[in-house]
Amino acid sequence: MRYTVYLLFSVIKGRYYVGYSGADICERIRKHNDNHAGFTGKTGDWKLVYSEPFAEKMEAMKREKEIKSWKSSKKIASLIGLKHPGL
């Protein structure tokens, strides 16, 4: 099975979301944009800004945890090639 670590961005929230999934990435993003309880549930404007494929679930989980540990929009923006976070 293939896994994907992905970063989403919401203009409304001005925030990034980091996750991983073994599901089809388009379907996973659709679910994030559905109206549901939780961090991504209310805005409906989440866009994929970055993704990395992994062959193993544990690799994807490790990378997701690494990115989340940064807690820095500037470092995330650098990863995805932006000069300014949120653009």
TIMARVEX-97902 format. One record per residue: residue in one letter; x, y, z of N, C-alpha, C in turn; residue number from 1. Coordinates in Angstrom, 1 decimal, padded with zeros to 4 digits. Layout:
REM residues N
@type = a | npx = X | npy = Y | npz = Z | capx = X | capy = Y | capz = Z | cpx = X | cpy = Y | cpz = Z | seq = NUM $
...
***
This chain:
REM residues 87
@type = m | npx = 000.8 | npy = -001.2 | npz = 000.0 | capx = 000.0 | capy = 000.0 | capz = 000.0 | cpx = 000.9 | cpy = 001.2 | cpz = 000.0 | seq = 1 $
@type = r | npx = 000.4 | npy = 002.3 | npz = -000.6 | capx = 001.2 | capy = 003.5 | capz = -000.7 | cpx = 000.5 | cpy = 004.5 | cpz = 000.3 | seq = 2 $
@type = y | npx = 001.4 | npy = 005.3 | npz = 001.0 | capx = 000.9 | capy = 006.3 | capz = 001.9 | cpx = 001.4 | cpy = 007.7 | cpz = 001.5 | seq = 3 $
@type = t | npx = 000.7 | npy = 008.7 | npz = 001.9 | capx = 001.1 | capy = 010.1 | capz = 001.5 | cpx = 001.0 | cpy = 010.9 | cpz = 002.8 | seq = 4 $
@type = v | npx = 002.1 | npy = 011.7 | npz = 003.0 | capx = 002.1 | capy = 012.8 | capz = 003.9 | cpx = 001.8 | cpy = 014.0 | cpz = 003.2 | seq = 5 $
@type = y | npx = 000.8 | npy = 014.8 | npz = 003.7 | capx = 000.3 | capy = 015.9 | capz = 003.0 | cpx = 000.2 | cpy = 017.2 | cpz = 003.9 | seq = 6 $
@type = l | npx = 000.3 | npy = 018.3 | npz = 003.2 | capx = 000.1 | capy = 019.6 | capz = 003.9 | cpx = -001.1 | cpy = 020.3 | cpz = 003.2 | seq = 7 $
@type = l | npx = -002.0 | npy = 020.8 | npz = 004.0 | capx = -003.1 | capy = 021.5 | capz = 003.4 | cpx = -003.0 | cpy = 022.9 | cpz = 004.0 | seq = 8 $
@type = f | npx = -003.6 | npy = 023.9 | npz = 003.3 | capx = -003.6 | capy = 025.3 | capz = 003.8 | cpx = -005.0 | cpy = 025.8 | cpz = 003.6 | seq = 9 $
@type = s | npx = -005.5 | npy = 026.6 | npz = 004.6 | capx = -006.7 | capy = 027.2 | capz = 004.6 | cpx = -006.5 | cpy = 028.7 | cpz = 004.6 | seq = 10 $
@type = v | npx = -007.0 | npy = 029.4 | npz = 003.6 | capx = -006.9 | capy = 030.9 | capz = 003.6 | cpx = -007.7 | cpy = 031.5 | cpz = 004.7 | seq = 11 $
@type = i | npx = -008.9 | npy = 030.9 | npz = 004.9 | capx = -009.8 | capy = 031.4 | capz = 006.0 | cpx = -009.2 | cpy = 031.4 | cpz = 007.4 | seq = 12 $
@type = k | npx = -008.6 | npy = 030.2 | npz = 007.7 | capx = -007.9 | capy = 030.1 | capz = 009.0 | cpx = -006.5 | cpy = 030.6 | cpz = 009.0 | seq = 13 $
@type = g | npx = -005.9 | npy = 030.8 | npz = 007.8 | capx = -004.5 | capy = 031.2 | capz = 007.7 | cpx = -003.6 | cpy = 030.2 | cpz = 008.4 | seq = 14 $
@type = r | npx = -003.9 | npy = 028.9 | npz = 008.3 | capx = -003.2 | capy = 027.8 | capz = 009.0 | cpx = -002.9 | cpy = 026.7 | cpz = 008.0 | seq = 15 $
@type = y | npx = -001.9 | npy = 025.9 | npz = 008.4 | capx = -001.6 | capy = 024.7 | capz = 007.7 | cpx = -002.1 | cpy = 023.5 | cpz = 008.5 | seq = 16 $
@type = y | npx = -002.4 | npy = 022.4 | npz = 007.8 | capx = -002.7 | capy = 021.1 | capz = 008.4 | cpx = -001.8 | cpy = 020.1 | cpz = 007.9 | seq = 17 $
@type = v | npx = -001.2 | npy = 019.3 | npz = 008.7 | capx = -000.3 | capy = 018.2 | capz = 008.3 | cpx = -001.0 | cpy = 016.9 | cpz = 008.6 | seq = 18 $
@type = g | npx = -001.0 | npy = 016.0 | npz = 007.7 | capx = -001.6 | capy = 014.6 | capz = 007.9 | cpx = -000.9 | cpy = 013.6 | cpz = 007.0 | seq = 19 $
@type = y | npx = -001.3 | npy = 012.3 | npz = 007.3 | capx = -000.9 | capy = 011.3 | capz = 006.4 | cpx = -002.1 | cpy = 010.4 | cpz = 006.1 | seq = 20 $
@type = s | npx = -002.1 | npy = 009.7 | npz = 005.0 | capx = -003.2 | capy = 008.8 | capz = 004.7 | cpx = -002.7 | cpy = 007.7 | cpz = 003.7 | seq = 21 $
@type = g | npx = -003.4 | npy = 006.6 | npz = 003.8 | capx = -003.2 | capy = 005.5 | capz = 002.9 | cpx = -004.3 | cpy = 005.5 | cpz = 001.8 | seq = 22 $
@type = a | npx = -005.3 | npy = 006.4 | npz = 002.0 | capx = -006.4 | capy = 006.5 | capz = 001.1 | cpx = -006.0 | cpy = 007.4 | cpz = -000.1 | seq = 23 $
@type = d | npx = -006.8 | npy = 007.4 | npz = -001.1 | capx = -006.6 | capy = 008.3 | capz = -002.3 | cpx = -006.6 | cpy = 009.8 | cpz = -001.7 | seq = 24 $
@type = i | npx = -005.6 | npy = 010.5 | npz = -002.1 | capx = -005.4 | capy = 011.9 | capz = -001.5 | cpx = -006.5 | cpy = 012.8 | cpz = -001.9 | seq = 25 $
@type = c | npx = -007.1 | npy = 012.7 | npz = -003.1 | capx = -008.2 | capy = 013.6 | capz = -003.5 | cpx = -009.4 | cpy = 013.3 | cpz = -002.6 | seq = 26 $
@type = e | npx = -009.7 | npy = 012.0 | npz = -002.3 | capx = -010.8 | capy = 011.7 | capz = -001.4 | cpx = -010.6 | cpy = 012.2 | cpz = 000.0 | seq = 27 $
@type = r | npx = -009.3 | npy = 012.1 | npz = 000.4 | capx = -009.0 | capy = 012.5 | capz = 001.8 | cpx = -009.2 | cpy = 014.0 | cpz = 001.9 | seq = 28 $
@type = i | npx = -008.8 | npy = 014.8 | npz = 000.9 | capx = -009.0 | capy = 016.2 | capz = 001.0 | cpx = -010.5 | cpy = 016.6 | cpz = 000.9 | seq = 29 $
@type = r | npx = -011.2 | npy = 015.8 | npz = 000.1 | capx = -012.7 | capy = 016.1 | capz = 000.1 | cpx = -013.3 | cpy = 015.9 | cpz = 001.5 | seq = 30 $
@type = k | npx = -012.8 | npy = 014.9 | npz = 002.2 | capx = -013.3 | capy = 014.7 | capz = 003.6 | cpx = -012.9 | cpy = 015.8 | cpz = 004.5 | seq = 31 $
@type = h | npx = -011.7 | npy = 016.3 | npz = 004.3 | capx = -011.3 | capy = 017.5 | capz = 005.2 | cpx = -012.2 | cpy = 018.7 | cpz = 004.9 | seq = 32 $
@type = n | npx = -012.7 | npy = 018.8 | npz = 003.7 | capx = -013.5 | capy = 020.0 | capz = 003.3 | cpx = -015.0 | cpy = 019.8 | cpz = 003.5 | seq = 33 $
@type = d | npx = -015.4 | npy = 018.6 | npz = 004.0 | capx = -016.8 | capy = 018.4 | capz = 004.4 | cpx = -017.0 | cpy = 019.1 | cpz = 005.7 | seq = 34 $
@type = n | npx = -018.3 | npy = 019.4 | npz = 005.9 | capx = -018.7 | capy = 020.0 | capz = 007.2 | cpx = -018.7 | cpy = 019.0 | cpz = 008.3 | seq = 35 $
@type = h | npx = -017.7 | npy = 019.0 | npz = 009.2 | capx = -017.6 | capy = 018.0 | capz = 010.3 | cpx = -017.0 | cpy = 018.7 | cpz = 011.5 | seq = 36 $
@type = a | npx = -017.1 | npy = 018.0 | npz = 012.6 | capx = -016.4 | capy = 018.5 | capz = 013.8 | cpx = -014.9 | cpy = 018.3 | cpz = 013.7 | seq = 37 $
@type = g | npx = -014.2 | npy = 019.1 | npz = 014.2 | capx = -012.7 | capy = 019.0 | capz = 014.1 | cpx = -012.0 | cpy = 020.2 | cpz = 013.5 | seq = 38 $
@type = f | npx = -010.7 | npy = 020.2 | npz = 013.5 | capx = -009.9 | capy = 021.3 | capz = 013.1 | cpx = -010.2 | cpy = 021.7 | cpz = 011.6 | seq = 39 $
@type = t | npx = -010.4 | npy = 020.8 | npz = 010.7 | capx = -010.5 | capy = 021.1 | capz = 009.3 | cpx = -012.0 | cpy = 021.2 | cpz = 008.9 | seq = 40 $
@type = g | npx = -012.9 | npy = 021.0 | npz = 009.8 | capx = -014.3 | capy = 020.8 | capz = 009.4 | cpx = -015.2 | cpy = 022.0 | cpz = 009.0 | seq = 41 $
@type = k | npx = -014.9 | npy = 023.2 | npz = 009.4 | capx = -015.8 | capy = 024.3 | capz = 009.2 | cpx = -015.5 | cpy = 025.2 | cpz = 008.0 | seq = 42 $
@type = t | npx = -014.3 | npy = 025.2 | npz = 007.6 | capx = -014.0 | capy = 026.2 | capz = 006.5 | cpx = -014.3 | cpy = 025.8 | cpz = 005.1 | seq = 43 $
@type = g | npx = -014.0 | npy = 024.6 | npz = 004.8 | capx = -014.2 | capy = 024.0 | capz = 003.5 | cpx = -013.3 | cpy = 024.6 | cpz = 002.4 | seq = 44 $
@type = d | npx = -012.2 | npy = 025.2 | npz = 002.8 | capx = -011.4 | capy = 025.8 | capz = 001.7 | cpx = -009.9 | cpy = 025.2 | cpz = 001.8 | seq = 45 $
@type = w | npx = -009.8 | npy = 024.0 | npz = 002.3 | capx = -008.4 | capy = 023.4 | capz = 002.4 | cpx = -007.9 | cpy = 023.0 | cpz = 001.0 | seq = 46 $
@type = k | npx = -006.7 | npy = 023.4 | npz = 000.7 | capx = -006.0 | capy = 023.1 | capz = -000.5 | cpx = -004.7 | cpy = 022.4 | cpz = -000.3 | seq = 47 $
@type = l | npx = -004.5 | npy = 021.4 | npz = -001.1 | capx = -003.2 | capy = 020.7 | capz = -001.0 | cpx = -002.1 | cpy = 021.6 | cpz = -001.5 | seq = 48 $
@type = v | npx = -001.1 | npy = 021.7 | npz = -000.6 | capx = 000.1 | capy = 022.6 | capz = -001.0 | cpx = 001.4 | cpy = 021.8 | cpz = -001.1 | seq = 49 $
@type = y | npx = 001.4 | npy = 020.5 | npz = -000.5 | capx = 002.6 | capy = 019.7 | capz = -000.6 | cpx = 002.2 | cpy = 018.3 | cpz = -000.2 | seq = 50 $
@type = s | npx = 002.9 | npy = 017.3 | npz = -000.9 | capx = 002.7 | capy = 015.9 | capz = -000.5 | cpx = 004.0 | cpy = 015.2 | cpz = -000.8 | seq = 51 $
@type = e | npx = 004.2 | npy = 014.1 | npz = 000.0 | capx = 005.3 | capy = 013.2 | capz = -000.1 | cpx = 004.8 | cpy = 011.7 | cpz = -000.1 | seq = 52 $
@type = p | npx = 005.2 | npy = 010.9 | npz = -001.1 | capx = 004.8 | capy = 009.5 | capz = -001.1 | cpx = 005.7 | cpy = 008.6 | cpz = -000.2 | seq = 53 $
@type = f | npx = 005.2 | npy = 007.6 | npz = 000.4 | capx = 005.9 | capy = 006.6 | capz = 001.2 | cpx = 005.4 | cpy = 005.2 | cpz = 000.9 | seq = 54 $
@type = a | npx = 006.3 | npy = 004.3 | npz = 000.9 | capx = 005.9 | capy = 002.9 | capz = 000.7 | cpx = 005.4 | cpy = 002.3 | cpz = 002.0 | seq = 55 $
@type = e | npx = 005.9 | npy = 002.7 | npz = 003.1 | capx = 005.5 | capy = 002.1 | capz = 004.4 | cpx = 004.8 | cpy = 003.1 | cpz = 005.3 | seq = 56 $
@type = k | npx = 003.8 | npy = 002.6 | npz = 006.0 | capx = 003.0 | capy = 003.4 | capz = 007.0 | cpx = 003.9 | cpy = 004.1 | cpz = 008.0 | seq = 57 $
@type = m | npx = 004.8 | npy = 003.3 | npz = 008.6 | capx = 005.6 | capy = 003.8 | capz = 009.7 | cpx = 006.5 | cpy = 005.0 | cpz = 009.2 | seq = 58 $
@type = e | npx = 007.0 | npy = 004.9 | npz = 007.9 | capx = 007.8 | capy = 006.0 | capz = 007.4 | cpx = 006.9 | cpy = 007.3 | cpz = 007.3 | seq = 59 $
@type = a | npx = 005.7 | npy = 007.1 | npz = 006.8 | capx = 004.8 | capy = 008.3 | capz = 006.7 | cpx = 004.4 | cpy = 008.9 | cpz = 008.0 | seq = 60 $
@type = m | npx = 004.2 | npy = 008.0 | npz = 009.0 | capx = 003.9 | capy = 008.5 | capz = 010.3 | cpx = 005.1 | cpy = 009.3 | cpz = 010.9 | seq = 61 $
@type = k | npx = 006.3 | npy = 008.8 | npz = 010.7 | capx = 007.5 | capy = 009.4 | capz = 011.2 | cpx = 007.7 | cpy = 010.8 | cpz = 010.6 | seq = 62 $
@type = r | npx = 007.4 | npy = 010.9 | npz = 009.3 | capx = 007.6 | capy = 012.2 | capz = 008.6 | cpx = 006.5 | cpy = 013.2 | cpz = 009.0 | seq = 63 $
@type = e | npx = 005.3 | npy = 012.7 | npz = 009.2 | capx = 004.2 | capy = 013.6 | capz = 009.6 | cpx = 004.6 | cpy = 014.1 | cpz = 011.0 | seq = 64 $
@type = k | npx = 005.0 | npy = 013.3 | npz = 011.9 | capx = 005.4 | capy = 013.7 | capz = 013.3 | cpx = 006.6 | cpy = 014.7 | cpz = 013.2 | seq = 65 $
@type = e | npx = 007.5 | npy = 014.5 | npz = 012.3 | capx = 008.7 | capy = 015.4 | capz = 012.2 | cpx = 008.2 | cpy = 016.8 | cpz = 011.8 | seq = 66 $
@type = i | npx = 007.3 | npy = 016.8 | npz = 010.7 | capx = 006.8 | capy = 018.1 | capz = 010.3 | cpx = 006.0 | cpy = 018.8 | cpz = 011.3 | seq = 67 $
@type = k | npx = 005.1 | npy = 018.1 | npz = 012.0 | capx = 004.3 | capy = 018.7 | capz = 013.1 | cpx = 005.2 | cpy = 019.2 | cpz = 014.2 | seq = 68 $
@type = s | npx = 006.4 | npy = 018.6 | npz = 014.5 | capx = 007.2 | capy = 019.0 | capz = 015.6 | cpx = 007.9 | cpy = 020.4 | cpz = 015.3 | seq = 69 $
@type = w | npx = 007.9 | npy = 020.8 | npz = 014.0 | capx = 008.5 | capy = 022.1 | capz = 013.7 | cpx = 007.7 | cpy = 023.2 | cpz = 014.3 | seq = 70 $
@type = k | npx = 006.4 | npy = 023.1 | npz = 014.3 | capx = 005.6 | capy = 024.2 | capz = 014.9 | cpx = 006.0 | cpy = 025.6 | cpz = 014.3 | seq = 71 $
@type = s | npx = 006.3 | npy = 025.6 | npz = 013.1 | capx = 006.8 | capy = 026.9 | capz = 012.5 | cpx = 006.2 | cpy = 027.0 | cpz = 011.1 | seq = 72 $
@type = s | npx = 005.4 | npy = 028.0 | npz = 010.9 | capx = 004.9 | capy = 028.3 | capz = 009.5 | cpx = 006.0 | cpy = 028.6 | cpz = 008.5 | seq = 73 $
@type = k | npx = 007.1 | npy = 029.3 | npz = 009.0 | capx = 008.2 | capy = 029.7 | capz = 008.2 | cpx = 008.9 | cpy = 028.4 | cpz = 007.7 | seq = 74 $
@type = k | npx = 009.1 | npy = 027.4 | npz = 008.5 | capx = 009.8 | capy = 026.2 | capz = 008.1 | cpx = 008.9 | cpy = 025.4 | cpz = 007.2 | seq = 75 $
@type = i | npx = 007.7 | npy = 025.4 | npz = 007.4 | capx = 006.7 | capy = 024.7 | capz = 006.5 | cpx = 006.7 | cpy = 025.4 | cpz = 005.2 | seq = 76 $
@type = a | npx = 006.6 | npy = 026.7 | npz = 005.2 | capx = 006.6 | capy = 027.4 | capz = 003.9 | cpx = 007.9 | cpy = 027.2 | cpz = 003.1 | seq = 77 $
@type = s | npx = 009.0 | npy = 027.1 | npz = 003.8 | capx = 010.3 | capy = 026.7 | capz = 003.2 | cpx = 010.2 | cpy = 025.4 | cpz = 002.5 | seq = 78 $
@type = l | npx = 009.6 | npy = 024.4 | npz = 003.2 | capx = 009.5 | capy = 023.0 | capz = 002.7 | cpx = 008.7 | cpy = 023.0 | cpz = 001.4 | seq = 79 $
@type = i | npx = 007.7 | npy = 023.8 | npz = 001.3 | capx = 006.8 | capy = 023.8 | capz = 000.1 | cpx = 007.2 | cpy = 024.9 | cpz = -000.9 | seq = 80 $
@type = g | npx = 008.3 | npy = 025.6 | npz = -000.6 | capx = 008.9 | capy = 026.5 | capz = -001.6 | cpx = 008.3 | cpy = 027.9 | cpz = -001.6 | seq = 81 $
@type = l | npx = 007.7 | npy = 028.3 | npz = -000.5 | capx = 007.1 | capy = 029.7 | capz = -000.5 | cpx = 008.1 | cpy = 030.6 | cpz = 000.2 | seq = 82 $
@type = k | npx = 008.0 | npy = 031.9 | npz = -000.2 | capx = 008.9 | capy = 032.9 | capz = 000.5 | cpx = 008.1 | cpy = 033.5 | cpz = 001.7 | seq = 83 $
@type = h | npx = 006.8 | npy = 033.4 | npz = 001.7 | capx = 006.0 | capy = 034.0 | capz = 002.7 | cpx = 004.9 | cpy = 033.0 | cpz = 003.1 | seq = 84 $
@type = p | npx = 004.8 | npy = 032.6 | npz = 004.4 | capx = 003.7 | capy = 031.7 | capz = 004.8 | cpx = 002.4 | cpy = 032.2 | cpz = 004.5 | seq = 85 $
@type = g | npx = 001.5 | npy = 031.3 | npz = 004.0 | capx = 000.1 | capy = 031.6 | capz = 003.8 | cpx = -000.1 | cpy = 032.2 | cpz = 002.4 | seq = 86 $
@type = l | npx = 000.8 | npy = 032.3 | npz = 001.5 | capx = 000.6 | capy = 032.8 | capz = 000.2 | cpx = 000.3 | cpy = 031.6 | cpz = -000.8 | seq = 87 $
***
